[in-house]
Amino acid sequence: MTEKDYSGATTSKIGKNAKSSTSKSSGETLTAKQKTQKQAAQSENANINIEAYRKAGEIGKKTKEFAKNLIKKDMLLSEIAEKIEGEIKKLGGEIAFPVNLSIDDVAAHYTPTLRDEKKASGLLKADIGIHVDGCICDLAFSVDLTPEKKHHKLIEASEKALNSALEIVKKNKDNTTVSQIGEQIEKQIKNTGFTPIVNLSGHSLDEYNIHAGLTIPNINNSSTKILESGAFAIEPFATLSTATGLIYEGAGSNIYHITTNTIQVRDNFAREVLSWIIENKKTLPFSQRELEKEFGARVLIAVSNLKRAGAIEEYPQLIEKSHSPVSQTETSLIILENGSVEILG
């Protein structure tokens, strides 16, 4: 599930997955101070649940193949989302965030409601999140559902960009700057005749935390932040060369996140719903569809009350500014303390 990058750099809350570097190229060595910082950060990550991430990755791979075989033109988005989320649970995982099914110029952040009449069409992005004990595998792919398959080159652009980014991480291991990743993505997408989405980005992952502080851009933003040991999601977005390459926030997505568990809500039923969210979703995103399956249609009033009280917020849809089609490809990876890289999805 993607992160909107408002700054073009890293967010202010970096967390434990990155550090600053004065290095301008991958060939330069770290200073003694930087090495000390690196060792300290690696020590902080000593308790990373590697096996849980690996299991989430294995479930992610199987779920992605299931989804690719499942999705057909004119299928109801609600049916697709329900079957993908059901497969995650069948395989022993949990839903890290509602399945995003975004069409054409909607780059990300749309999940159907139970009675949604939208059907699969055009350029469809499927963004899927699996977690095992809070350890998240975040992955996405694009499907061209047009009769003439007019978007296949656009899909290839984001796929090649992801592969190029992964190669630079494998090469540099935990000395990779986020700007090096962005540079590879930007270069690959432009070389294939398309435009990267400037203000969408990948991100670091942490337990029960989709966006754990580090922004991984899709352009060279000159940031000197270096990936440390930990978990990350890289997700190139590509659009047409004639497009703006920018997204704006549109209507609601039917995807929510909790803002605080300390807000007092007067309505008894709304409090019950909020308690269920805190217990079952913790800090992870959730959908109106999940709540309605648990509580029935009356939950919609509770959702309105919780939104009005500021207890939950709805993610907006992220839409390409010139309404050009957008492709997305994403995978997750972990960098271990010894610098080795494992691709999860």
C-alpha positions as CSV (number, residue, x, y, z in Angstrom):
1,M,0.0,0.0,0.0
2,T,1.7,3.1,-1.3
3,E,2.8,6.2,0.5
4,K,2.2,9.7,-0.8
5,D,5.4,11.7,-0.6
6,Y,4.6,15.3,0.0
7,S,8.1,16.5,0.4
8,G,10.0,14.8,-2.4
9,A,12.4,13.5,0.3
10,T,12.1,11.5,3.4
11,T,9.5,12.0,6.0
12,S,10.4,13.6,9.3
13,K,9.8,10.4,11.3
14,I,12.6,8.2,9.9
15,G,12.7,5.4,12.5
16,K,15.3,2.8,12.7
17,N,15.5,1.8,9.1
18,A,17.7,4.5,7.8
19,K,20.6,6.9,8.5
20,S,22.2,9.9,6.9
21,S,25.3,9.5,4.8
22,T,27.7,12.1,3.3
23,S,28.7,9.6,0.6
24,K,27.8,10.7,-2.9
25,S,28.5,7.4,-4.6
26,S,28.3,3.7,-3.8
27,G,32.0,3.3,-4.1
28,E,32.9,5.6,-1.2
29,T,33.7,4.0,2.2
30,L,31.9,4.9,5.4
31,T,33.5,7.1,8.0
32,A,34.3,5.8,11.5
33,K,31.3,7.7,12.8
34,Q,29.0,6.4,10.1
35,K,30.2,2.8,10.9
36,T,29.4,3.3,14.5
37,Q,25.9,4.6,13.6
38,K,25.4,1.7,11.3
39,Q,26.4,-0.8,14.0
40,A,24.0,0.8,16.5
41,A,21.1,0.7,14.0
42,Q,21.8,-3.0,13.2
43,S,21.8,-3.7,16.9
44,E,18.4,-2.1,17.2
45,N,17.2,-4.5,14.4
46,A,18.6,-7.6,16.1
47,N,15.1,-8.6,17.1
48,I,13.6,-8.5,13.6
49,N,11.3,-11.5,13.2
50,I,13.0,-12.8,10.1
51,E,11.0,-16.1,9.9
52,A,7.7,-14.2,10.1
53,Y,8.7,-11.9,7.3
54,R,9.8,-15.0,5.2
55,K,6.5,-16.7,5.9
56,A,4.6,-13.6,4.9
57,G,6.6,-13.5,1.7
58,E,5.9,-17.1,0.8
59,I,2.2,-16.4,1.4
60,G,2.5,-13.3,-0.7
61,K,4.0,-15.1,-3.6
62,K,1.2,-17.7,-3.6
63,T,-1.5,-15.1,-3.2
64,K,-0.1,-13.0,-6.1
65,E,-0.2,-16.0,-8.4
66,F,-3.7,-16.8,-7.2
67,A,-4.8,-13.2,-7.9
68,K,-3.2,-13.1,-11.3
69,N,-5.1,-16.2,-12.3
70,L,-8.3,-14.9,-10.7
71,I,-8.7,-11.5,-12.2
72,K,-10.8,-11.3,-15.3
73,K,-12.4,-8.4,-17.2
74,D,-15.8,-7.5,-15.9
75,M,-15.5,-9.3,-12.6
76,L,-16.9,-7.4,-9.7
77,L,-14.2,-5.7,-7.7
78,S,-15.9,-6.9,-4.5
79,E,-15.6,-10.5,-5.6
80,I,-11.9,-10.1,-6.5
81,A,-11.1,-8.5,-3.1
82,E,-13.0,-11.0,-1.1
83,K,-11.4,-14.0,-2.8
84,I,-7.9,-12.6,-2.5
85,E,-8.3,-11.8,1.2
86,G,-9.9,-15.2,1.7
87,E,-6.8,-16.8,0.0
88,I,-4.5,-14.9,2.4
89,K,-6.3,-16.4,5.4
90,K,-6.5,-19.8,3.8
91,L,-2.7,-19.9,3.4
92,G,-2.2,-18.9,7.1
93,G,-1.6,-15.2,6.8
94,E,-3.5,-12.2,8.0
95,I,-4.6,-9.1,6.0
96,A,-2.1,-6.3,6.4
97,F,-4.4,-3.8,4.6
98,P,-7.5,-4.1,2.4
99,V,-6.8,-5.3,-1.1
100,N,-6.4,-2.2,-3.3
101,L,-8.0,-2.5,-6.7
102,S,-7.4,0.8,-8.6
103,I,-8.3,1.4,-12.2
104,D,-6.7,3.5,-14.9
105,D,-5.9,7.0,-13.5
106,V,-6.5,5.9,-9.9
107,A,-3.0,5.1,-9.0
108,A,-3.7,3.6,-5.6
109,H,-6.0,3.4,-2.5
110,Y,-9.3,2.0,-3.6
111,T,-11.0,-1.0,-2.1
112,P,-14.6,-2.0,-3.0
113,T,-17.5,-2.1,-0.6
114,L,-19.7,-5.2,-0.2
115,R,-22.3,-3.8,-2.6
116,D,-19.8,-2.2,-4.9
117,E,-20.9,-2.4,-8.6
118,K,-17.6,-1.5,-10.1
119,K,-16.1,-4.1,-12.4
120,A,-12.6,-4.9,-13.4
121,S,-11.5,-3.1,-16.5
122,G,-8.8,-1.0,-18.1
123,L,-5.5,-0.9,-16.3
124,L,-6.1,-2.5,-13.0
125,K,-3.6,-2.4,-10.1
126,A,-3.9,-5.0,-7.4
127,D,-2.0,-4.0,-4.2
128,I,-2.0,-6.8,-1.6
129,G,-0.7,-6.9,2.0
130,I,0.0,-10.0,4.1
131,H,1.2,-10.1,7.6
132,V,2.4,-12.8,10.0
133,D,2.6,-11.7,13.6
134,G,2.6,-8.1,12.3
135,C,5.5,-8.6,9.9
136,I,4.3,-7.4,6.5
137,C,4.8,-8.3,2.9
138,D,3.5,-5.6,0.6
139,L,3.3,-6.3,-3.1
140,A,1.4,-5.2,-6.2
141,F,1.1,-5.9,-9.9
142,S,-0.8,-4.4,-12.8
143,V,-3.2,-6.2,-15.3
144,D,-4.1,-4.9,-18.7
145,L,-7.8,-5.8,-19.2
146,T,-8.2,-3.7,-22.4
147,P,-9.2,-5.8,-25.5
148,E,-6.2,-4.5,-27.5
149,K,-3.8,-4.8,-24.5
150,K,-2.7,-1.2,-25.0
151,H,-1.1,-0.9,-21.6
152,H,1.4,-3.8,-21.7
153,K,4.4,-1.5,-22.4
154,L,3.3,0.8,-19.5
155,I,3.2,-2.2,-17.2
156,E,6.6,-3.4,-18.4
157,A,8.0,0.0,-17.6
158,S,7.1,-0.3,-13.9
159,E,8.2,-3.9,-13.8
160,K,11.6,-3.2,-15.3
161,A,12.0,-0.2,-12.9
162,L,11.4,-2.5,-9.9
163,N,13.9,-5.0,-11.2
164,S,16.5,-2.3,-11.8
165,A,15.9,-1.0,-8.2
166,L,16.3,-4.4,-6.7
167,E,19.6,-4.9,-8.6
168,I,21.1,-1.8,-7.1
169,V,20.0,-2.8,-3.6
170,K,21.5,-6.3,-4.1
171,K,24.7,-4.8,-5.3
172,N,25.1,-2.1,-2.6
173,K,23.3,-4.1,0.1
174,D,22.9,-1.9,3.3
175,N,24.9,0.9,1.8
176,T,22.2,1.9,-0.7
177,T,20.9,5.4,-0.6
178,V,17.2,6.0,-1.3
179,S,18.2,8.4,-4.0
180,Q,20.1,5.7,-5.8
181,I,17.0,3.6,-5.8
182,G,14.9,6.5,-7.1
183,E,17.5,7.3,-9.7
184,Q,17.3,3.7,-11.1
185,I,13.5,3.8,-11.1
186,E,13.4,7.2,-12.8
187,K,16.0,6.2,-15.4
188,Q,14.4,2.9,-16.3
189,I,10.9,4.4,-16.7
190,K,12.1,7.3,-18.8
191,N,14.2,5.1,-21.0
192,T,11.1,3.1,-21.9
193,G,9.3,6.2,-22.9
194,F,7.2,6.9,-19.9
195,T,7.0,9.1,-16.8
196,P,7.5,8.1,-13.1
197,I,4.9,9.3,-10.6
198,V,6.9,11.9,-8.7
199,N,4.9,12.1,-5.4
200,L,4.3,8.4,-4.8
201,S,6.9,6.3,-3.1
202,G,7.9,3.1,-1.4
203,H,8.5,2.9,2.3
204,S,10.0,1.1,5.2
205,L,8.0,-1.5,7.0
206,D,7.8,-2.4,10.7
207,E,5.7,-4.7,12.8
208,Y,2.0,-3.6,12.4
209,N,3.2,-0.5,10.6
210,I,2.8,-0.2,6.9
211,H,4.6,3.2,6.6
212,A,7.4,3.0,9.2
213,G,9.1,6.4,8.5
214,L,11.4,6.0,5.5
215,T,10.3,7.2,2.1
216,I,11.8,5.4,-0.9
217,P,11.3,7.8,-3.9
218,N,10.6,6.9,-7.5
219,I,12.9,9.7,-8.7
220,N,16.4,10.8,-7.7
221,N,15.6,13.2,-4.9
222,S,19.3,13.6,-3.8
223,S,18.6,12.2,-0.4
224,T,21.6,10.7,1.4
225,K,19.5,8.4,3.6
226,I,20.9,4.9,3.6
227,L,18.9,1.7,4.0
228,E,19.8,-0.2,7.1
229,S,18.8,-3.7,8.2
230,G,15.0,-4.0,8.2
231,A,12.1,-4.5,5.9
232,F,11.2,-2.2,3.0
233,A,8.7,-2.0,0.1
234,I,9.8,-0.6,-3.3
235,E,7.0,0.3,-5.7
236,P,7.5,2.1,-9.0
237,F,4.5,3.9,-10.6
238,A,4.7,4.8,-14.3
239,T,2.4,6.8,-16.5
240,L,2.4,8.3,-20.0
241,S,5.1,10.6,-21.2
242,T,2.5,13.3,-21.8
243,A,1.1,13.1,-18.2
244,T,2.0,15.4,-15.3
245,G,3.4,12.5,-13.3
246,L,1.7,13.9,-10.2
247,I,-1.2,12.6,-8.1
248,Y,-3.8,14.4,-6.1
249,E,-6.1,13.2,-3.4
250,G,-9.6,12.4,-4.6
251,A,-12.7,10.9,-3.0
252,G,-12.7,8.4,-0.1
253,S,-11.2,5.0,-0.7
254,N,-13.3,2.9,1.7
255,I,-10.0,2.3,3.6
256,Y,-9.5,3.6,7.1
257,H,-6.9,3.9,9.8
258,I,-7.3,4.5,13.5
259,T,-5.9,7.9,14.7
260,T,-6.1,7.3,18.4
261,N,-7.6,4.9,20.9
262,T,-8.1,7.6,23.6
263,I,-10.9,9.5,22.0
264,Q,-14.2,9.2,23.9
265,V,-17.2,8.3,21.7
266,R,-20.7,8.8,23.2
267,D,-22.4,6.1,21.1
268,N,-22.2,2.7,22.7
269,F,-22.2,0.8,19.4
270,A,-19.5,3.1,18.0
271,R,-17.4,2.3,21.0
272,E,-17.9,-1.4,20.4
273,V,-16.7,-1.0,16.8
274,L,-13.7,1.0,17.9
275,S,-12.8,-1.7,20.4
276,W,-13.0,-4.3,17.7
277,I,-10.7,-2.3,15.4
278,I,-8.1,-1.7,18.1
279,E,-8.1,-5.4,19.1
280,N,-8.2,-6.9,15.6
281,K,-6.4,-4.4,13.4
282,K,-4.2,-2.6,15.8
283,T,-2.4,0.1,13.8
284,L,-3.1,-1.5,10.4
285,P,-5.6,-0.1,7.8
286,F,-9.0,-1.7,7.5
287,S,-12.0,-1.5,5.2
288,Q,-15.6,-0.6,5.5
289,R,-16.2,-4.0,3.9
290,E,-14.5,-5.8,6.9
291,L,-16.5,-3.9,9.4
292,E,-19.8,-4.5,7.6
293,K,-19.1,-8.3,7.5
294,E,-18.4,-8.2,11.2
295,F,-21.3,-6.0,12.4
296,G,-23.8,-5.7,9.5
297,A,-25.0,-2.7,7.6
298,R,-25.7,-0.7,10.8
299,V,-21.9,-0.3,11.2
300,L,-22.1,2.5,8.6
301,I,-23.6,4.8,11.2
302,A,-20.9,3.9,13.6
303,V,-18.2,4.6,11.0
304,S,-19.7,8.1,10.5
305,N,-19.7,8.7,14.2
306,L,-16.1,7.6,14.6
307,K,-15.0,9.8,11.6
308,R,-16.8,12.7,13.1
309,A,-15.1,12.2,16.5
310,G,-11.7,12.0,14.9
311,A,-11.1,8.4,16.0
312,I,-10.6,7.1,12.5
313,E,-9.7,8.7,9.1
314,E,-10.3,7.6,5.6
315,Y,-7.5,7.3,3.1
316,P,-8.3,9.3,-0.1
317,Q,-7.9,7.8,-3.5
318,L,-4.7,8.8,-5.2
319,I,-5.4,10.0,-8.8
320,E,-3.1,11.0,-11.6
321,K,-3.5,14.8,-12.1
322,S,-3.9,14.7,-15.9
323,H,-6.1,11.5,-15.6
324,S,-3.6,9.4,-17.5
325,P,-3.4,5.6,-16.8
326,V,-0.9,4.5,-14.1
327,S,0.9,1.2,-13.7
328,Q,2.3,-0.1,-10.4
329,T,4.7,-2.9,-9.5
330,E,5.8,-3.6,-6.0
331,T,7.6,-6.1,-3.8
332,S,9.0,-6.2,-0.3
333,L,12.5,-7.1,0.9
334,I,14.4,-7.5,4.1
335,I,18.1,-6.5,4.6
336,L,19.7,-8.6,7.3
337,E,22.3,-7.5,9.7
338,N,25.1,-9.1,7.6
339,G,24.0,-7.0,4.6
340,S,22.4,-9.8,2.7
341,V,19.1,-9.0,0.9
342,E,16.1,-11.3,0.7
343,I,13.2,-10.5,-1.7
344,L,9.9,-11.4,-0.1
345,G,7.2,-11.2,-2.7
